[in-house]
Amino acid sequence: MNAVLTACRRALGAQFSGRMLLLSLAPLLLALVLWGVAMWLGLQPLLDWLHGMFADYGGFETSGSMLEMVGLGMLKVMVVPLMAIVLLLPLMIGSALLFVGVVAMPAIETYVGRRQFPQLAKKEGGSFFGSVAINLGSTAVFALLWLFTLPLYAVPPLAWLVQASLWAWVTSRVMSYDALAAHASQAERLALMRRRRSALLAIGFVTGLAGALPGIVWMGGAVLSIVLFPILALVSLWLYVMIFLFAGLWFQYYCLQGLEELRAEEATQPA
């Protein structure tokens, strides 16, 4: 636990340094361009398509009854924007995670390695294409599980915990790989992920709880007005990038500290 808290303190100190703030611009700009264009070209057609689907299949009556059952009947007039949020949110989370993992994490690993672990040898057990593959695969599974757990949003506290658990899984899997790609061998990476699985999941769970905040921003966009919906969606995207950047720093400090301890332990074992 001390190692997790120490890594958290170091990540907080590095999060708002000038270098990390500049580094956050690359994934942020990529995500903003991608979703800015997507919102501009596709948001209204998506809303129109959803409205037609609900009108054709009696979705308005069904959703209105369900919302009234849980005391949210006032939201039934916003059911189409809410459904758009449900469809787009996991995709936006996935894109933010992908851009941070592929663009920012190699720089974070170099930054933390040079500052905190300059004597730690690099064994290059990961690769760029390996990072892309694990990012895409994990994000696809995350989005699928997100959709399956949507009914839990009728019980907000439970939904928040389930969402944090999904984040714990996807971030521990993706960011552990990226954090150890340059410094650890494949065997060392697998050994660390096996031996420290609980701590890695705990870091992912804590950052996952923070990851619920952008969803609240999205909900505000749907409730306030359609006009604010795209703006608040982009604000939530910025929040996702910053949360993932902090998570990346936290995983990086913790994983390299664990790798250093693993090698020290192996060096003291008798031949």
Solvent accessible surface area in square Angstrom, and as a share of the most:
residue,aa,sasa,rsa
1,M,166,0.74
2,N,122,0.62
3,A,33,0.26
4,V,14,0.08
5,L,105,0.52
6,T,44,0.26
7,A,3,0.02
8,C,26,0.16
9,R,152,0.56
10,R,57,0.21
11,A,0,0.00
12,L,95,0.47
13,G,60,0.57
14,A,6,0.05
15,Q,9,0.04
16,F,138,0.58
17,S,33,0.21
18,G,50,0.48
19,R,141,0.51
20,M,1,0.00
21,L,74,0.37
22,L,127,0.63
23,L,30,0.15
24,S,5,0.03
25,L,81,0.40
26,A,41,0.32
27,P,0,0.00
28,L,17,0.08
29,L,101,0.50
30,L,82,0.41
31,A,0,0.00
32,L,52,0.26
33,V,99,0.57
34,L,84,0.42
35,W,24,0.08
36,G,24,0.23
37,V,80,0.46
38,A,39,0.30
39,M,15,0.07
40,W,217,0.76
41,L,121,0.60
42,G,30,0.29
43,L,15,0.07
44,Q,102,0.45
45,P,75,0.47
46,L,39,0.19
47,L,13,0.06
48,D,82,0.43
49,W,140,0.49
50,L,7,0.03
51,H,99,0.44
52,G,30,0.29
53,M,77,0.34
54,F,27,0.11
55,A,61,0.47
56,D,110,0.57
57,Y,171,0.65
58,G,29,0.28
59,G,16,0.15
60,F,66,0.28
61,E,123,0.55
62,T,82,0.48
63,S,18,0.11
64,G,6,0.06
65,S,62,0.40
66,M,120,0.54
67,L,30,0.15
68,E,96,0.43
69,M,163,0.73
70,V,66,0.38
71,G,61,0.59
72,L,62,0.31
73,G,17,0.17
74,M,156,0.69
75,L,18,0.09
76,K,88,0.37
77,V,119,0.68
78,M,34,0.15
79,V,11,0.06
80,V,14,0.08
81,P,10,0.06
82,L,24,0.12
83,M,63,0.28
84,A,0,0.00
85,I,11,0.05
86,V,35,0.20
87,L,60,0.30
88,L,24,0.12
89,L,12,0.06
90,P,3,0.02
91,L,95,0.47
92,M,0,0.00
93,I,1,0.01
94,G,3,0.03
95,S,12,0.08
96,A,0,0.00
97,L,2,0.01
98,L,41,0.20
99,F,39,0.16
100,V,0,0.00
101,G,1,0.01
102,V,29,0.17
103,V,53,0.31
104,A,0,0.00
105,M,0,0.00
106,P,73,0.46
107,A,40,0.31
108,I,0,0.00
109,E,7,0.03
110,T,38,0.22
111,Y,14,0.05
112,V,0,0.00
113,G,5,0.05
114,R,174,0.64
115,R,164,0.60
116,Q,73,0.33
117,F,7,0.03
118,P,91,0.57
119,Q,166,0.74
120,L,19,0.09
121,A,60,0.47
122,K,108,0.46
123,K,105,0.45
124,E,113,0.51
125,G,25,0.24
126,G,16,0.15
127,S,61,0.39
128,F,116,0.48
129,F,158,0.66
130,G,22,0.21
131,S,10,0.06
132,V,37,0.21
133,A,64,0.50
134,I,28,0.14
135,N,0,0.00
136,L,95,0.47
137,G,38,0.37
138,S,2,0.01
139,T,23,0.13
140,A,64,0.49
141,V,66,0.38
142,F,3,0.01
143,A,17,0.13
144,L,100,0.50
145,L,68,0.34
146,W,5,0.02
147,L,76,0.38
148,F,146,0.61
149,T,31,0.18
150,L,42,0.21
151,P,103,0.65
152,L,56,0.28
153,Y,90,0.34
154,A,53,0.41
155,V,79,0.46
156,P,87,0.54
157,P,90,0.56
158,L,77,0.39
159,A,4,0.03
160,W,118,0.41
161,L,89,0.44
162,V,34,0.19
163,Q,13,0.06
164,A,0,0.00
165,S,58,0.37
166,L,20,0.10
167,W,1,0.00
168,A,6,0.05
169,W,89,0.31
170,V,1,0.01
171,T,0,0.00
172,S,9,0.06
173,R,103,0.38
174,V,0,0.00
175,M,0,0.00
176,S,0,0.00
177,Y,19,0.07
178,D,6,0.03
179,A,0,0.00
180,L,2,0.01
181,A,17,0.13
182,A,21,0.16
183,H,3,0.02
184,A,0,0.00
185,S,29,0.19
186,Q,109,0.48
187,A,76,0.59
188,E,12,0.05
189,R,25,0.09
190,L,88,0.44
191,A,18,0.14
192,L,9,0.04
193,M,33,0.15
194,R,153,0.56
195,R,132,0.48
196,R,53,0.19
197,R,134,0.49
198,S,92,0.59
199,A,22,0.17
200,L,8,0.04
201,L,68,0.34
202,A,44,0.34
203,I,0,0.00
204,G,0,0.00
205,F,64,0.27
206,V,77,0.44
207,T,3,0.02
208,G,0,0.00
209,L,51,0.26
210,A,40,0.31
211,G,0,0.00
212,A,11,0.08
213,L,98,0.49
214,P,0,0.00
215,G,19,0.19
216,I,115,0.59
217,V,38,0.22
218,W,1,0.00
219,M,82,0.37
220,G,24,0.23
221,G,0,0.00
222,A,0,0.00
223,V,69,0.39
224,L,117,0.58
225,S,38,0.25
226,I,72,0.36
227,V,119,0.68
228,L,67,0.33
229,F,2,0.01
230,P,37,0.23
231,I,98,0.50
232,L,39,0.19
233,A,1,0.00
234,L,52,0.26
235,V,64,0.37
236,S,0,0.00
237,L,0,0.00
238,W,109,0.38
239,L,45,0.22
240,Y,0,0.00
241,V,0,0.00
242,M,22,0.10
243,I,24,0.12
244,F,1,0.00
245,L,0,0.00
246,F,34,0.14
247,A,0,0.00
248,G,0,0.00
249,L,0,0.00
250,W,10,0.03
251,F,0,0.00
252,Q,0,0.00
253,Y,9,0.04
254,Y,10,0.04
255,C,6,0.04
256,L,0,0.00
257,Q,42,0.19
258,G,0,0.00
259,L,0,0.00
260,E,68,0.30
261,E,72,0.32
262,L,10,0.05
263,R,40,0.14
264,A,57,0.44
265,E,72,0.32
266,E,88,0.39
267,A,85,0.66
268,T,113,0.66
269,Q,104,0.46
270,P,128,0.81
271,A,157,1.22
